[in-house]
Amino acid sequence: GFSLVRPMIGLQRSIIRNASPFDADNDRLRTFEAQTGKRVFEALVEYPCDFQIRVIGREDASFVNDMLEYIGRVTETPVDEISFSTNPSSKGTFISVSIDAPIDSAQTLYECYAILRQDPRVKVAL
């Protein structure tokens, strides 16, 4: 009895610890895409638009400019024409950059997220 239950409790704890908080959201996204035949940004956003992308990453001298360069490269927009704001963390270790990206299609938006996430300093791109 007890010896069989104990390993199961450990297994359940292991599963819970290893579960991603995004698993449920990923399941919902897959369901949405299967039902509509479209990716989320294809179905829910009207293009062209200025889409706010928030990037959180390690603060360093070039982080903000690099994020703007990435967006400018993908959207073919000069960096000085891209609106943005910043918010440093209380300890100055991280910085949040909100970028109003000029997006012409869902594909462009997905490309922006893809290029941002390739930078090892980026912790989150929302």
C-alpha angles and dihedrals in degrees: 000000000000095000090057095047096050096063090048091055090052091049092051091050090049092051092048093048092049096045114109116233086226096058093093091046091049090051090051091049092051090049092048092049093047092050097045101031088228136097114248097256090048092056104036107038128066115219141253097040145133101255118194112229118186118206122189119192149135112305115242136144096271104032098100095043092046092053090050090047091053092051092044091051094051096042094038089234125139109250093234089061094056115096117220145155133203136213119188121210117254092257094041093239095115136029132203117214119194109199124190096213118198099230124187100179145005089255091058090050092051089048090053092054092045095053093045092052091053091068108092091215091063112097098173136007114191 
